[in-house]
Amino acid sequence: MPITVHQFPCLSDNYGFLVRDEASGQVATIDTPDAEAILAELGRLGWTLDLILNTHWHPDHAGGNETLKAATGATIVGPREVTRIAPLDRALEDGDTVMLGQTRFEVLDTGGHTLGHISYHDAADGIAFVGDTLFALGCGRLFEGTAEQMWASLSRLASLPDQTTVYCAHEYTASNARFALSVDDAPTLKARADAIFAARERGEPTVPTTIAAEKATNPFLRAPLLRPDAASAAEAFAEIRAAKDTFKG
């Protein structure tokens, strides 16, 4: 049976994700940006939390671990770096598997934003939870990792099937689109950006996205095409990332 993903806004620009395995009724939260908001959504849905899946250690992703653990008894899993700020019941590494009822999540090493950042891929349902590694028309800042590490992580996500639904953790898409238009004049990007601006004017989310959409329009995945004179794909990515870091539009 498939999973149900319940998405809701929290904090200033985060998304919370509650995931229910329909075969067993077990429920997980992807990260813990706002414990009170997550508990409120669980109550509204009538769901009981069984599992916390952290992607990385930042407070807007793991800061609610202790509160949710105390309130629900949920098992907490994630990369070892999470223990910098919050408890873990099980530390995960690349290639590990996490089961939510009958739903199987493969752990992918997607470091770069932080050194130990991971993503969760549910191949059977064609879904990936990517935290702050990949955004709609964007990618995470390199707070800890190198451009080479982040390029490898983005390339790994880009190798997932095109139809994969990608749940990223923030509503950054309009600002990402403005930057993308400054470095890429592809008609497909212009059309997508127009649709994004219109959706945000209506107060609609731009998450989730798909691997296909990001490969077609995301300047960070398209970096080698946009910077063909760069010495390597990772260097091309580094140039685009540096431009985004100083972009004022």
N, C-alpha and C positions, 0 to 999 in steps of 0.2 A: 504493500500500500504506500501511497505517496506521503510526503510531509506537507504540513501547512506552515507557512511563514507569516507571522503577524508583525508588521513593521509599524513603528510609531516614532514621532519626533521626541527628543528630549535634550536637556541642556540648551545651548544656544543654536547648535547646528548638527548635533549628533542624531543618529537613528538608533533606536533599540530594535532588536530582533528576537522574538520568541518563536521557537521552532517546535512543532508538535509532530511526533511520529504517530501517524494515524493507526497503525497496527496495534501499538501497545498503549497509546495515550501518554507516553513519556514526553516531557517538555524540557527544552534547554533554552537558555539565553545566550546569545552571542555577545560576549563582553558585558560589562556592568556599568555603563556610563552614569546611570542615575537609579540607585536602588529603590527609592520611593516610587518613581515612575514605573519601574518594572513591577514592583509589588502591586501597584494600582491596576496595571494592565492584566496581570495574572488574576486578580480578584474579579475584574470586569468580565474576563473570559471564562472564569471558573476553572482555570488550569492550576496544576500543582507543579512547582519547579523541581526537577530532578537533577539537572546538570548545568554547570556554568562552563562555557567554552571561551577562554580568553585568547585573544590574538597577540597582544603585547602588553607591556607593563604600564603604559601611560595612565594617569589617574582617570581620564575620561573613558577608559576601557576596562580598568581593573579596580577602580576606586570603590565600587559597590560590593566587592566580593565578601567582605566580612559581614556587612549588614544582611546580605541575602543568605549567606551561610547560616547566620544566627536565626533568621526568620523562617527558613525553609529546610535546612539540613542538606541542601543540594551539594553534590560532589563538584569540586572545582578542578578543572584541568586546563593546562596551558603551557606555554614555554617557561623554562626555569626562571627567566628574567622577571617574571611576575612577582616572585618572592621579594623583590626589592621593595614592594609596597603592600603586598597582600598575600594571604595564605594560598597554598596550592595543595590539593590532595594527590595529584599525579602530574609529574612533569612530562611534557611531550617533546618529541624530536621528529625531524623529517622522516616520513615513511611510517610513522605510528598510525594506528587505527583507533578511532573512538566510536563506540556504538551508542546510539540513542534508540532504545528498543530495537527495531529491526533496521534502522537507518544507519548506514556505515559512512563515517566521515574519514577520509584520508587526510593526514596532516602533511602540509606542504611547507617547506622552508621558504619563506618569502622575506628574508631579512633585507635591511637597507634603511627603512624608516627608523627602526631599532635593530640592533644586531640579531636578536632572537625572534623577531616577528614571524608568526606562522599564519597560514590560511587553512580553511577547512573545506574540502571538496567532497560533495555527495554526488558521485558519478551516476548513480542509478537515477536520480531525479534531475541531474543536469544543473546543479546549484553549487556556487562557491561563495563563501563568506571570506572577504579579503581584507577586512580591517582597514588600515591606512596605507596599504601597499599600492593598490590601484583604485582610482576614483573615476567616475564618469568624466571623461575628457581631462583627466589629471592623474597624478600619483603623489605619494607622500613625500614630504621633505626628508632630506638625508640628515637626520639628527645624529645618527650614530654610524651608519654604514657608509660604504663607498659607492661611487657611481657604478663601478663594475658589479658590486653585489646587487644593487637595485636593478640594474639592467638585466642581470641573470634572473632575478625574481620576476620581473615584468615579463621576460621572455618565457618563463615557465608558465605563468598564467595565460599568456597569449597562445601557448600550445594546447590549452584545453579546447574541447570542441567548440566550434563557433556559436552553437546554440546555447551554451552554458549561460545561465542567469547569474549575474554577479551582484552581490549585495555588498556595497561599500558603506563605510561607517559615517560619512558626513555629507551634508547638502552643500557642496562646494561648486556645483556644476555651472552655475551662471558665471561666476568669476573665472572658472577654468575655461569656459567658452570664450570669454573676452580675451584671455591670453592666447588661446589656440588660434583665434582669428588674426592675432598679431604676427604669427609665425607661419601660417598655412592658409593659402587662398583656395583650397580645394572646394568645389561646389557642394560636395557632399557634407563637408563641415559647415558651410554657410547655412545649408538647409537644416542641419541638426541644431545649430546654434539658434536659429530663428524659432524653432520648435521649443527649445529649452527656455528661451526668454519668455515666450508666450505662456508656457506651463507655469513658470515661477510667478508671472503676473497674476495667474489664476490661483496661486497658492498651492499648486500641485507639486508633489515630489518628482524628482528626476532619477531617483533610485528605486528599483534596480536598473542595471544596464545589462548588456550582453558582451561576450567576448567579440562577437562579430562587429558590433557597433564600435567598440573601442579600437579594434584593429583598423577599422576604416577611417576613423576620425581623430583618435587620441594622439596629440602631437608627441607624447613621450614614447608610445609604441611605434610611431612613424618617424622617430628621430633619424634613423639612417637615410631615409628618403629626403628629409628636410635639410639635413646637413651632409650631403654626399661627399664633401671634401674632407670630412673628419677622418682621422687615422683608423678609427674602429667604431663599431656600433656603440660601444660603451662611451667613447669620447663624444660621439654625436649626441647621445642621451645627456651626458654631462653638460654640454653646451646649452641644450634646451632647458635642463633643470636650472642652470645658473641664470638663464634669462627669466625664468618664471620667478625665481627668488627675488629679483629686483623689479619685477613688473608692477607698475602703478596704475594700470587701467582698470 
